[in-house]
Amino acid sequence: GMKSGAQVPQLYSLGCKELIKNDHVRLGLAADEGFAIHTLGFPMPRGAFGGGWLYHLGQGLFSVGYVLGLSWKNPELDLQEVFSEYKKHPAIQRWIRGGEVQTYGAKTIPEGGAFAIPRLHCDGALVVGDSAGLVNVRTLKGIHYAMKSGMLAGETAVDAVASGDASEAKLAAYRVRLDDSYVVKDLWRDRNFRSSFEGGLYVGLAKVVLNDVTGGGSTRPHAVPQDWRTLAR
């Protein structure tokens, strides 16, 4: 099971996203609201880790984005250029060709997973969401974890206020609640997903299959080098 406090350094990725309105696309049955594409690889350069998505949000709106792990080795790599190439792929073009960008953004994403969750409580404070590293890289999901962790932190805070005790020891109940929730259980199941790809895409995919067969793979943290070190060698 999990231990309290990070056992490996947090890893980060950078993501670009656009919301595109496209009334020209012919929507087939597959593109009913909720239609989703997740990709791994293209046009990711060698020695990098990344993938993208396209979601149909309904009313002609499509969310399209690409995420690259910050452990890339080429100092001239530009996520915007990678994202532009990604949007040219026929599988993506099919949905966005002729559309108009409505809004766009970028953010860093914590990718270290279960082994990189930091200590989440101290006197008078609790850590939730992205700050707590609650993101599942495999499923590209984190918003529902952020909400759930906020709810559990709220329950813990109410207990603390009611008892007049907001000490670190009292607030430790938050981590117990989180460990018992689907949040940490999900992250524990996919604990070795991100680290599997340090040896490249194909090695990574093979390791993921092996991990699935063996119930998630190793229960000991595999120390992946801090991402900034890949450019500092």
Biotite code that builds the C-alpha atoms (Angstrom):
import biotite.structure as struc

atoms = struc.array([
    struc.Atom([0.000, 0.000, 0.000], chain_id="A", res_id=1, res_name="GLY", atom_name="CA", element="C"),
    struc.Atom([0.880, 3.678, 0.107], chain_id="A", res_id=2, res_name="MET", atom_name="CA", element="C"),
    struc.Atom([3.223, 5.438, 2.488], chain_id="A", res_id=3, res_name="LYS", atom_name="CA", element="C"),
    struc.Atom([2.793, 9.021, 3.640], chain_id="A", res_id=4, res_name="SER", atom_name="CA", element="C"),
    struc.Atom([5.008, 11.519, 1.815], chain_id="A", res_id=5, res_name="GLY", atom_name="CA", element="C"),
    struc.Atom([6.651, 11.437, -1.608], chain_id="A", res_id=6, res_name="ALA", atom_name="CA", element="C"),
    struc.Atom([8.982, 8.519, -2.264], chain_id="A", res_id=7, res_name="GLN", atom_name="CA", element="C"),
    struc.Atom([10.175, 9.853, -5.650], chain_id="A", res_id=8, res_name="VAL", atom_name="CA", element="C"),
    struc.Atom([10.452, 13.425, -7.005], chain_id="A", res_id=9, res_name="PRO", atom_name="CA", element="C"),
    struc.Atom([7.387, 14.822, -8.776], chain_id="A", res_id=10, res_name="GLN", atom_name="CA", element="C"),
    struc.Atom([7.500, 14.744, -12.603], chain_id="A", res_id=11, res_name="LEU", atom_name="CA", element="C"),
    struc.Atom([5.791, 17.325, -14.778], chain_id="A", res_id=12, res_name="TYR", atom_name="CA", element="C"),
    struc.Atom([4.470, 17.664, -18.286], chain_id="A", res_id=13, res_name="SER", atom_name="CA", element="C"),
    struc.Atom([3.320, 20.657, -20.311], chain_id="A", res_id=14, res_name="LEU", atom_name="CA", element="C"),
    struc.Atom([0.016, 20.622, -22.150], chain_id="A", res_id=15, res_name="GLY", atom_name="CA", element="C"),
    struc.Atom([-1.481, 22.811, -24.889], chain_id="A", res_id=16, res_name="CYS", atom_name="CA", element="C"),
    struc.Atom([-5.209, 22.840, -25.559], chain_id="A", res_id=17, res_name="LYS", atom_name="CA", element="C"),
    struc.Atom([-7.641, 24.497, -27.946], chain_id="A", res_id=18, res_name="GLU", atom_name="CA", element="C"),
    struc.Atom([-11.418, 24.612, -27.998], chain_id="A", res_id=19, res_name="LEU", atom_name="CA", element="C"),
    struc.Atom([-12.516, 24.539, -31.647], chain_id="A", res_id=20, res_name="ILE", atom_name="CA", element="C"),
    struc.Atom([-16.021, 25.208, -32.953], chain_id="A", res_id=21, res_name="LYS", atom_name="CA", element="C"),
    struc.Atom([-16.695, 23.377, -36.177], chain_id="A", res_id=22, res_name="ASN", atom_name="CA", element="C"),
    struc.Atom([-20.151, 23.403, -37.740], chain_id="A", res_id=23, res_name="ASP", atom_name="CA", element="C"),
    struc.Atom([-18.839, 22.039, -41.061], chain_id="A", res_id=24, res_name="HIS", atom_name="CA", element="C"),
    struc.Atom([-17.932, 18.568, -39.859], chain_id="A", res_id=25, res_name="VAL", atom_name="CA", element="C"),
    struc.Atom([-20.285, 15.741, -40.789], chain_id="A", res_id=26, res_name="ARG", atom_name="CA", element="C"),
    struc.Atom([-21.002, 14.044, -37.499], chain_id="A", res_id=27, res_name="LEU", atom_name="CA", element="C"),
    struc.Atom([-21.292, 10.287, -37.693], chain_id="A", res_id=28, res_name="GLY", atom_name="CA", element="C"),
    struc.Atom([-22.716, 8.092, -34.958], chain_id="A", res_id=29, res_name="LEU", atom_name="CA", element="C"),
    struc.Atom([-19.281, 7.856, -33.353], chain_id="A", res_id=30, res_name="ALA", atom_name="CA", element="C"),
    struc.Atom([-19.265, 11.602, -32.762], chain_id="A", res_id=31, res_name="ALA", atom_name="CA", element="C"),
    struc.Atom([-22.262, 11.841, -30.482], chain_id="A", res_id=32, res_name="ASP", atom_name="CA", element="C"),
    struc.Atom([-21.576, 13.896, -27.365], chain_id="A", res_id=33, res_name="GLU", atom_name="CA", element="C"),
    struc.Atom([-18.915, 12.213, -25.277], chain_id="A", res_id=34, res_name="GLY", atom_name="CA", element="C"),
    struc.Atom([-16.959, 10.864, -28.257], chain_id="A", res_id=35, res_name="PHE", atom_name="CA", element="C"),
    struc.Atom([-13.257, 10.765, -27.301], chain_id="A", res_id=36, res_name="ALA", atom_name="CA", element="C"),
    struc.Atom([-9.903, 9.979, -28.902], chain_id="A", res_id=37, res_name="ILE", atom_name="CA", element="C"),
    struc.Atom([-6.762, 9.408, -26.778], chain_id="A", res_id=38, res_name="HIS", atom_name="CA", element="C"),
    struc.Atom([-3.427, 9.051, -28.579], chain_id="A", res_id=39, res_name="THR", atom_name="CA", element="C"),
    struc.Atom([0.130, 8.168, -27.610], chain_id="A", res_id=40, res_name="LEU", atom_name="CA", element="C"),
    struc.Atom([3.152, 8.970, -29.743], chain_id="A", res_id=41, res_name="GLY", atom_name="CA", element="C"),
    struc.Atom([2.679, 10.954, -32.966], chain_id="A", res_id=42, res_name="PHE", atom_name="CA", element="C"),
    struc.Atom([4.226, 13.445, -33.536], chain_id="A", res_id=43, res_name="PRO", atom_name="CA", element="C"),
    struc.Atom([6.268, 13.058, -30.391], chain_id="A", res_id=44, res_name="MET", atom_name="CA", element="C"),
    struc.Atom([10.003, 13.142, -31.127], chain_id="A", res_id=45, res_name="PRO", atom_name="CA", element="C"),
    struc.Atom([12.268, 10.300, -30.032], chain_id="A", res_id=46, res_name="ARG", atom_name="CA", element="C"),
    struc.Atom([13.399, 10.503, -26.446], chain_id="A", res_id=47, res_name="GLY", atom_name="CA", element="C"),
    struc.Atom([10.225, 12.265, -25.291], chain_id="A", res_id=48, res_name="ALA", atom_name="CA", element="C"),
    struc.Atom([6.966, 11.101, -23.708], chain_id="A", res_id=49, res_name="PHE", atom_name="CA", element="C"),
    struc.Atom([3.658, 12.503, -24.847], chain_id="A", res_id=50, res_name="GLY", atom_name="CA", element="C"),
    struc.Atom([0.192, 12.061, -26.208], chain_id="A", res_id=51, res_name="GLY", atom_name="CA", element="C"),
    struc.Atom([-2.932, 13.904, -27.194], chain_id="A", res_id=52, res_name="GLY", atom_name="CA", element="C"),
    struc.Atom([-6.702, 13.916, -27.181], chain_id="A", res_id=53, res_name="TRP", atom_name="CA", element="C"),
    struc.Atom([-9.780, 15.028, -29.013], chain_id="A", res_id=54, res_name="LEU", atom_name="CA", element="C"),
    struc.Atom([-13.138, 15.254, -27.243], chain_id="A", res_id=55, res_name="TYR", atom_name="CA", element="C"),
    struc.Atom([-16.469, 16.117, -28.832], chain_id="A", res_id=56, res_name="HIS", atom_name="CA", element="C"),
    struc.Atom([-18.250, 18.329, -26.307], chain_id="A", res_id=57, res_name="LEU", atom_name="CA", element="C"),
    struc.Atom([-21.491, 18.713, -28.255], chain_id="A", res_id=58, res_name="GLY", atom_name="CA", element="C"),
    struc.Atom([-22.885, 21.710, -30.194], chain_id="A", res_id=59, res_name="GLN", atom_name="CA", element="C"),
    struc.Atom([-20.028, 21.534, -32.694], chain_id="A", res_id=60, res_name="GLY", atom_name="CA", element="C"),
    struc.Atom([-17.374, 22.083, -30.010], chain_id="A", res_id=61, res_name="LEU", atom_name="CA", element="C"),
    struc.Atom([-14.188, 20.017, -29.917], chain_id="A", res_id=62, res_name="PHE", atom_name="CA", element="C"),
    struc.Atom([-11.460, 20.025, -27.270], chain_id="A", res_id=63, res_name="SER", atom_name="CA", element="C"),
    struc.Atom([-8.100, 19.108, -28.772], chain_id="A", res_id=64, res_name="VAL", atom_name="CA", element="C"),
    struc.Atom([-4.771, 19.059, -26.981], chain_id="A", res_id=65, res_name="GLY", atom_name="CA", element="C"),
    struc.Atom([-1.306, 17.590, -26.675], chain_id="A", res_id=66, res_name="TYR", atom_name="CA", element="C"),
    struc.Atom([0.834, 16.926, -23.595], chain_id="A", res_id=67, res_name="VAL", atom_name="CA", element="C"),
    struc.Atom([4.617, 16.434, -23.507], chain_id="A", res_id=68, res_name="LEU", atom_name="CA", element="C"),
    struc.Atom([6.561, 15.202, -20.472], chain_id="A", res_id=69, res_name="GLY", atom_name="CA", element="C"),
    struc.Atom([9.134, 17.845, -19.484], chain_id="A", res_id=70, res_name="LEU", atom_name="CA", element="C"),
    struc.Atom([11.889, 15.216, -19.549], chain_id="A", res_id=71, res_name="SER", atom_name="CA", element="C"),
    struc.Atom([12.625, 15.900, -23.224], chain_id="A", res_id=72, res_name="TRP", atom_name="CA", element="C"),
    struc.Atom([16.278, 15.962, -24.262], chain_id="A", res_id=73, res_name="LYS", atom_name="CA", element="C"),
    struc.Atom([16.271, 18.397, -27.204], chain_id="A", res_id=74, res_name="ASN", atom_name="CA", element="C"),
    struc.Atom([16.509, 22.019, -25.967], chain_id="A", res_id=75, res_name="PRO", atom_name="CA", element="C"),
    struc.Atom([14.944, 23.265, -29.223], chain_id="A", res_id=76, res_name="GLU", atom_name="CA", element="C"),
    struc.Atom([11.787, 21.197, -28.837], chain_id="A", res_id=77, res_name="LEU", atom_name="CA", element="C"),
    struc.Atom([8.703, 23.429, -28.975], chain_id="A", res_id=78, res_name="ASP", atom_name="CA", element="C"),
    struc.Atom([5.387, 22.073, -27.714], chain_id="A", res_id=79, res_name="LEU", atom_name="CA", element="C"),
    struc.Atom([3.460, 24.523, -29.922], chain_id="A", res_id=80, res_name="GLN", atom_name="CA", element="C"),
    struc.Atom([5.125, 23.078, -33.028], chain_id="A", res_id=81, res_name="GLU", atom_name="CA", element="C"),
    struc.Atom([4.425, 19.515, -31.877], chain_id="A", res_id=82, res_name="VAL", atom_name="CA", element="C"),
    struc.Atom([0.777, 20.469, -31.236], chain_id="A", res_id=83, res_name="PHE", atom_name="CA", element="C"),
    struc.Atom([0.488, 22.037, -34.717], chain_id="A", res_id=84, res_name="SER", atom_name="CA", element="C"),
    struc.Atom([1.773, 18.817, -36.294], chain_id="A", res_id=85, res_name="GLU", atom_name="CA", element="C"),
    struc.Atom([-0.632, 16.797, -34.167], chain_id="A", res_id=86, res_name="TYR", atom_name="CA", element="C"),
    struc.Atom([-3.601, 18.782, -35.478], chain_id="A", res_id=87, res_name="LYS", atom_name="CA", element="C"),
    struc.Atom([-2.552, 17.979, -39.069], chain_id="A", res_id=88, res_name="LYS", atom_name="CA", element="C"),
    struc.Atom([-3.038, 14.235, -38.564], chain_id="A", res_id=89, res_name="HIS", atom_name="CA", element="C"),
    struc.Atom([-5.997, 12.956, -40.641], chain_id="A", res_id=90, res_name="PRO", atom_name="CA", element="C"),
    struc.Atom([-7.686, 11.417, -37.586], chain_id="A", res_id=91, res_name="ALA", atom_name="CA", element="C"),
    struc.Atom([-7.766, 14.877, -35.945], chain_id="A", res_id=92, res_name="ILE", atom_name="CA", element="C"),
    struc.Atom([-8.292, 16.916, -39.136], chain_id="A", res_id=93, res_name="GLN", atom_name="CA", element="C"),
    struc.Atom([-11.446, 14.968, -39.814], chain_id="A", res_id=94, res_name="ARG", atom_name="CA", element="C"),
    struc.Atom([-13.111, 16.747, -36.870], chain_id="A", res_id=95, res_name="TRP", atom_name="CA", element="C"),
    struc.Atom([-11.477, 20.193, -36.800], chain_id="A", res_id=96, res_name="ILE", atom_name="CA", element="C"),
    struc.Atom([-10.910, 21.076, -40.483], chain_id="A", res_id=97, res_name="ARG", atom_name="CA", element="C"),
    struc.Atom([-12.658, 24.369, -41.237], chain_id="A", res_id=98, res_name="GLY", atom_name="CA", element="C"),
    struc.Atom([-13.306, 25.097, -37.560], chain_id="A", res_id=99, res_name="GLY", atom_name="CA", element="C"),
    struc.Atom([-12.538, 28.210, -35.548], chain_id="A", res_id=100, res_name="GLU", atom_name="CA", element="C"),
    struc.Atom([-10.507, 28.364, -32.333], chain_id="A", res_id=101, res_name="VAL", atom_name="CA", element="C"),
    struc.Atom([-12.738, 29.737, -29.565], chain_id="A", res_id=102, res_name="GLN", atom_name="CA", element="C"),
    struc.Atom([-10.260, 29.677, -26.718], chain_id="A", res_id=103, res_name="THR", atom_name="CA", element="C"),
    struc.Atom([-6.885, 28.156, -25.851], chain_id="A", res_id=104, res_name="TYR", atom_name="CA", element="C"),
    struc.Atom([-4.598, 27.562, -22.939], chain_id="A", res_id=105, res_name="GLY", atom_name="CA", element="C"),
    struc.Atom([-1.657, 25.693, -21.466], chain_id="A", res_id=106, res_name="ALA", atom_name="CA", element="C"),
    struc.Atom([-0.771, 24.207, -18.102], chain_id="A", res_id=107, res_name="LYS", atom_name="CA", element="C"),
    struc.Atom([1.764, 22.100, -16.298], chain_id="A", res_id=108, res_name="THR", atom_name="CA", element="C"),
    struc.Atom([0.543, 18.708, -15.099], chain_id="A", res_id=109, res_name="ILE", atom_name="CA", element="C"),
    struc.Atom([2.004, 16.592, -12.270], chain_id="A", res_id=110, res_name="PRO", atom_name="CA", element="C"),
    struc.Atom([2.728, 13.102, -13.637], chain_id="A", res_id=111, res_name="GLU", atom_name="CA", element="C"),
    struc.Atom([4.659, 11.302, -10.909], chain_id="A", res_id=112, res_name="GLY", atom_name="CA", element="C"),
    struc.Atom([1.623, 9.322, -9.759], chain_id="A", res_id=113, res_name="GLY", atom_name="CA", element="C"),
    struc.Atom([1.137, 7.381, -6.541], chain_id="A", res_id=114, res_name="ALA", atom_name="CA", element="C"),
    struc.Atom([4.792, 7.294, -5.477], chain_id="A", res_id=115, res_name="PHE", atom_name="CA", element="C"),
    struc.Atom([5.203, 11.078, -5.880], chain_id="A", res_id=116, res_name="ALA", atom_name="CA", element="C"),
    struc.Atom([2.268, 12.213, -3.723], chain_id="A", res_id=117, res_name="ILE", atom_name="CA", element="C"),
    struc.Atom([3.788, 14.652, -1.184], chain_id="A", res_id=118, res_name="PRO", atom_name="CA", element="C"),
    struc.Atom([2.878, 14.976, 2.492], chain_id="A", res_id=119, res_name="ARG", atom_name="CA", element="C"),
    struc.Atom([-0.634, 16.400, 2.330], chain_id="A", res_id=120, res_name="LEU", atom_name="CA", element="C"),
    struc.Atom([-1.162, 17.865, 5.796], chain_id="A", res_id=121, res_name="HIS", atom_name="CA", element="C"),
    struc.Atom([0.562, 20.134, 8.300], chain_id="A", res_id=122, res_name="CYS", atom_name="CA", element="C"),
    struc.Atom([-0.666, 22.354, 11.126], chain_id="A", res_id=123, res_name="ASP", atom_name="CA", element="C"),
    struc.Atom([-3.682, 24.236, 9.794], chain_id="A", res_id=124, res_name="GLY", atom_name="CA", element="C"),
    struc.Atom([-3.395, 23.227, 6.112], chain_id="A", res_id=125, res_name="ALA", atom_name="CA", element="C"),
    struc.Atom([-4.331, 20.477, 3.652], chain_id="A", res_id=126, res_name="LEU", atom_name="CA", element="C"),
    struc.Atom([-3.125, 19.981, 0.065], chain_id="A", res_id=127, res_name="VAL", atom_name="CA", element="C"),
    struc.Atom([-5.546, 18.964, -2.712], chain_id="A", res_id=128, res_name="VAL", atom_name="CA", element="C"),
    struc.Atom([-5.776, 18.428, -6.474], chain_id="A", res_id=129, res_name="GLY", atom_name="CA", element="C"),
    struc.Atom([-2.807, 19.096, -8.745], chain_id="A", res_id=130, res_name="ASP", atom_name="CA", element="C"),
    struc.Atom([-0.750, 20.426, -5.828], chain_id="A", res_id=131, res_name="SER", atom_name="CA", element="C"),
    struc.Atom([-1.130, 16.968, -4.289], chain_id="A", res_id=132, res_name="ALA", atom_name="CA", element="C"),
    struc.Atom([-0.092, 15.307, -7.572], chain_id="A", res_id=133, res_name="GLY", atom_name="CA", element="C"),
    struc.Atom([-3.512, 13.689, -8.039], chain_id="A", res_id=134, res_name="LEU", atom_name="CA", element="C"),
    struc.Atom([-3.410, 13.062, -11.795], chain_id="A", res_id=135, res_name="VAL", atom_name="CA", element="C"),
    struc.Atom([-3.735, 9.766, -13.666], chain_id="A", res_id=136, res_name="ASN", atom_name="CA", element="C"),
    struc.Atom([-1.443, 10.021, -16.702], chain_id="A", res_id=137, res_name="VAL", atom_name="CA", element="C"),
    struc.Atom([-2.818, 6.856, -18.250], chain_id="A", res_id=138, res_name="ARG", atom_name="CA", element="C"),
    struc.Atom([-6.396, 8.136, -18.424], chain_id="A", res_id=139, res_name="THR", atom_name="CA", element="C"),
    struc.Atom([-5.515, 11.859, -18.731], chain_id="A", res_id=140, res_name="LEU", atom_name="CA", element="C"),
    struc.Atom([-7.754, 12.571, -15.762], chain_id="A", res_id=141, res_name="LYS", atom_name="CA", element="C"),
    struc.Atom([-7.424, 14.744, -12.693], chain_id="A", res_id=142, res_name="GLY", atom_name="CA", element="C"),
    struc.Atom([-10.385, 17.122, -12.327], chain_id="A", res_id=143, res_name="ILE", atom_name="CA", element="C"),
    struc.Atom([-12.591, 14.551, -10.601], chain_id="A", res_id=144, res_name="HIS", atom_name="CA", element="C"),
    struc.Atom([-9.679, 13.670, -8.279], chain_id="A", res_id=145, res_name="TYR", atom_name="CA", element="C"),
    struc.Atom([-9.278, 17.383, -7.458], chain_id="A", res_id=146, res_name="ALA", atom_name="CA", element="C"),
    struc.Atom([-12.970, 17.632, -6.616], chain_id="A", res_id=147, res_name="MET", atom_name="CA", element="C"),
    struc.Atom([-12.973, 14.449, -4.523], chain_id="A", res_id=148, res_name="LYS", atom_name="CA", element="C"),
    struc.Atom([-9.821, 15.468, -2.640], chain_id="A", res_id=149, res_name="SER", atom_name="CA", element="C"),
    struc.Atom([-11.435, 18.870, -1.950], chain_id="A", res_id=150, res_name="GLY", atom_name="CA", element="C"),
    struc.Atom([-14.527, 17.147, -0.560], chain_id="A", res_id=151, res_name="MET", atom_name="CA", element="C"),
    struc.Atom([-12.440, 14.878, 1.678], chain_id="A", res_id=152, res_name="LEU", atom_name="CA", element="C"),
    struc.Atom([-10.327, 17.847, 2.820], chain_id="A", res_id=153, res_name="ALA", atom_name="CA", element="C"),
    struc.Atom([-13.586, 19.678, 3.597], chain_id="A", res_id=154, res_name="GLY", atom_name="CA", element="C"),
    struc.Atom([-14.844, 16.788, 5.753], chain_id="A", res_id=155, res_name="GLU", atom_name="CA", element="C"),
    struc.Atom([-11.520, 16.714, 7.590], chain_id="A", res_id=156, res_name="THR", atom_name="CA", element="C"),
    struc.Atom([-11.575, 20.503, 8.073], chain_id="A", res_id=157, res_name="ALA", atom_name="CA", element="C"),
    struc.Atom([-15.129, 20.424, 9.487], chain_id="A", res_id=158, res_name="VAL", atom_name="CA", element="C"),
    struc.Atom([-14.065, 17.785, 12.029], chain_id="A", res_id=159, res_name="ASP", atom_name="CA", element="C"),
    struc.Atom([-10.999, 19.856, 12.929], chain_id="A", res_id=160, res_name="ALA", atom_name="CA", element="C"),
    struc.Atom([-12.972, 23.076, 13.432], chain_id="A", res_id=161, res_name="VAL", atom_name="CA", element="C"),
    struc.Atom([-15.666, 21.267, 15.440], chain_id="A", res_id=162, res_name="ALA", atom_name="CA", element="C"),
    struc.Atom([-13.060, 19.789, 17.770], chain_id="A", res_id=163, res_name="SER", atom_name="CA", element="C"),
    struc.Atom([-11.002, 22.995, 17.970], chain_id="A", res_id=164, res_name="GLY", atom_name="CA", element="C"),
    struc.Atom([-7.919, 21.075, 16.853], chain_id="A", res_id=165, res_name="ASP", atom_name="CA", element="C"),
    struc.Atom([-6.292, 21.790, 13.470], chain_id="A", res_id=166, res_name="ALA", atom_name="CA", element="C"),
    struc.Atom([-2.957, 20.194, 14.348], chain_id="A", res_id=167, res_name="SER", atom_name="CA", element="C"),
    struc.Atom([-0.984, 18.056, 11.908], chain_id="A", res_id=168, res_name="GLU", atom_name="CA", element="C"),
    struc.Atom([-1.923, 14.939, 13.902], chain_id="A", res_id=169, res_name="ALA", atom_name="CA", element="C"),
    struc.Atom([-5.651, 15.720, 13.682], chain_id="A", res_id=170, res_name="LYS", atom_name="CA", element="C"),
    struc.Atom([-5.492, 16.543, 9.965], chain_id="A", res_id=171, res_name="LEU", atom_name="CA", element="C"),
    struc.Atom([-3.720, 13.242, 9.201], chain_id="A", res_id=172, res_name="ALA", atom_name="CA", element="C"),
    struc.Atom([-7.252, 11.817, 8.918], chain_id="A", res_id=173, res_name="ALA", atom_name="CA", element="C"),
    struc.Atom([-7.406, 13.449, 5.460], chain_id="A", res_id=174, res_name="TYR", atom_name="CA", element="C"),
    struc.Atom([-4.718, 11.154, 4.072], chain_id="A", res_id=175, res_name="ARG", atom_name="CA", element="C"),
    struc.Atom([-6.524, 8.121, 5.518], chain_id="A", res_id=176, res_name="VAL", atom_name="CA", element="C"),
    struc.Atom([-9.756, 9.239, 3.816], chain_id="A", res_id=177, res_name="ARG", atom_name="CA", element="C"),
    struc.Atom([-7.903, 9.790, 0.543], chain_id="A", res_id=178, res_name="LEU", atom_name="CA", element="C"),
    struc.Atom([-6.230, 6.366, 0.703], chain_id="A", res_id=179, res_name="ASP", atom_name="CA", element="C"),
    struc.Atom([-9.646, 4.765, 1.236], chain_id="A", res_id=180, res_name="ASP", atom_name="CA", element="C"),
    struc.Atom([-11.157, 6.622, -1.748], chain_id="A", res_id=181, res_name="SER", atom_name="CA", element="C"),
    struc.Atom([-11.064, 5.725, -5.444], chain_id="A", res_id=182, res_name="TYR", atom_name="CA", element="C"),
    struc.Atom([-8.500, 8.523, -5.947], chain_id="A", res_id=183, res_name="VAL", atom_name="CA", element="C"),
    struc.Atom([-5.469, 6.764, -4.444], chain_id="A", res_id=184, res_name="VAL", atom_name="CA", element="C"),
    struc.Atom([-6.784, 3.326, -5.424], chain_id="A", res_id=185, res_name="LYS", atom_name="CA", element="C"),
    struc.Atom([-6.842, 4.463, -9.099], chain_id="A", res_id=186, res_name="ASP", atom_name="CA", element="C"),
    struc.Atom([-3.374, 5.991, -8.846], chain_id="A", res_id=187, res_name="LEU", atom_name="CA", element="C"),
    struc.Atom([-2.011, 2.892, -7.109], chain_id="A", res_id=188, res_name="TRP", atom_name="CA", element="C"),
    struc.Atom([-3.354, 0.625, -9.877], chain_id="A", res_id=189, res_name="ARG", atom_name="CA", element="C"),
    struc.Atom([-1.485, 2.691, -12.517], chain_id="A", res_id=190, res_name="ASP", atom_name="CA", element="C"),
    struc.Atom([1.504, 3.479, -10.262], chain_id="A", res_id=191, res_name="ARG", atom_name="CA", element="C"),
    struc.Atom([4.137, 2.335, -12.793], chain_id="A", res_id=192, res_name="ASN", atom_name="CA", element="C"),
    struc.Atom([2.565, 3.708, -15.978], chain_id="A", res_id=193, res_name="PHE", atom_name="CA", element="C"),
    struc.Atom([4.640, 6.875, -16.380], chain_id="A", res_id=194, res_name="ARG", atom_name="CA", element="C"),
    struc.Atom([7.977, 5.344, -15.317], chain_id="A", res_id=195, res_name="SER", atom_name="CA", element="C"),
    struc.Atom([7.499, 2.488, -17.822], chain_id="A", res_id=196, res_name="SER", atom_name="CA", element="C"),
    struc.Atom([8.157, 4.877, -20.715], chain_id="A", res_id=197, res_name="PHE", atom_name="CA", element="C"),
    struc.Atom([11.626, 6.029, -19.668], chain_id="A", res_id=198, res_name="GLU", atom_name="CA", element="C"),
    struc.Atom([13.069, 3.415, -22.043], chain_id="A", res_id=199, res_name="GLY", atom_name="CA", element="C"),
    struc.Atom([11.025, 4.597, -25.028], chain_id="A", res_id=200, res_name="GLY", atom_name="CA", element="C"),
    struc.Atom([7.540, 4.137, -26.454], chain_id="A", res_id=201, res_name="LEU", atom_name="CA", element="C"),
    struc.Atom([7.593, 0.465, -27.468], chain_id="A", res_id=202, res_name="TYR", atom_name="CA", element="C"),
    struc.Atom([9.410, -0.746, -24.359], chain_id="A", res_id=203, res_name="VAL", atom_name="CA", element="C"),
    struc.Atom([6.901, 1.277, -22.347], chain_id="A", res_id=204, res_name="GLY", atom_name="CA", element="C"),
    struc.Atom([3.863, -0.260, -24.017], chain_id="A", res_id=205, res_name="LEU", atom_name="CA", element="C"),
    struc.Atom([5.252, -3.749, -23.382], chain_id="A", res_id=206, res_name="ALA", atom_name="CA", element="C"),
    struc.Atom([5.851, -2.909, -19.712], chain_id="A", res_id=207, res_name="LYS", atom_name="CA", element="C"),
    struc.Atom([2.322, -1.531, -19.354], chain_id="A", res_id=208, res_name="VAL", atom_name="CA", element="C"),
    struc.Atom([0.874, -4.830, -20.588], chain_id="A", res_id=209, res_name="VAL", atom_name="CA", element="C"),
    struc.Atom([3.093, -6.756, -18.139], chain_id="A", res_id=210, res_name="LEU", atom_name="CA", element="C"),
    struc.Atom([2.060, -4.443, -15.284], chain_id="A", res_id=211, res_name="ASN", atom_name="CA", element="C"),
    struc.Atom([-1.613, -5.005, -16.101], chain_id="A", res_id=212, res_name="ASP", atom_name="CA", element="C"),
    struc.Atom([-1.162, -8.770, -16.036], chain_id="A", res_id=213, res_name="VAL", atom_name="CA", element="C"),
    struc.Atom([0.652, -8.627, -12.696], chain_id="A", res_id=214, res_name="THR", atom_name="CA", element="C"),
    struc.Atom([-1.805, -6.317, -10.932], chain_id="A", res_id=215, res_name="GLY", atom_name="CA", element="C"),
    struc.Atom([0.099, -3.093, -11.504], chain_id="A", res_id=216, res_name="GLY", atom_name="CA", element="C"),
    struc.Atom([3.677, -4.320, -11.399], chain_id="A", res_id=217, res_name="GLY", atom_name="CA", element="C"),
    struc.Atom([6.286, -3.436, -8.809], chain_id="A", res_id=218, res_name="SER", atom_name="CA", element="C"),
    struc.Atom([5.099, -2.146, -5.448], chain_id="A", res_id=219, res_name="THR", atom_name="CA", element="C"),
    struc.Atom([8.440, -0.436, -4.882], chain_id="A", res_id=220, res_name="ARG", atom_name="CA", element="C"),
    struc.Atom([9.031, 3.034, -6.342], chain_id="A", res_id=221, res_name="PRO", atom_name="CA", element="C"),
    struc.Atom([11.096, 3.160, -9.521], chain_id="A", res_id=222, res_name="HIS", atom_name="CA", element="C"),
    struc.Atom([13.109, 6.367, -9.276], chain_id="A", res_id=223, res_name="ALA", atom_name="CA", element="C"),
    struc.Atom([12.777, 8.271, -12.539], chain_id="A", res_id=224, res_name="VAL", atom_name="CA", element="C"),
    struc.Atom([15.349, 11.086, -12.888], chain_id="A", res_id=225, res_name="PRO", atom_name="CA", element="C"),
    struc.Atom([13.981, 14.576, -12.194], chain_id="A", res_id=226, res_name="GLN", atom_name="CA", element="C"),
    struc.Atom([12.744, 15.892, -15.534], chain_id="A", res_id=227, res_name="ASP", atom_name="CA", element="C"),
    struc.Atom([14.985, 18.990, -15.645], chain_id="A", res_id=228, res_name="TRP", atom_name="CA", element="C"),
    struc.Atom([18.079, 16.768, -15.446], chain_id="A", res_id=229, res_name="ARG", atom_name="CA", element="C"),
    struc.Atom([17.549, 15.476, -18.999], chain_id="A", res_id=230, res_name="THR", atom_name="CA", element="C"),
    struc.Atom([18.677, 18.867, -20.338], chain_id="A", res_id=231, res_name="LEU", atom_name="CA", element="C"),
    struc.Atom([21.493, 19.239, -17.807], chain_id="A", res_id=232, res_name="ALA", atom_name="CA", element="C"),
    struc.Atom([23.542, 16.199, -18.723], chain_id="A", res_id=233, res_name="ARG", atom_name="CA", element="C"),
])
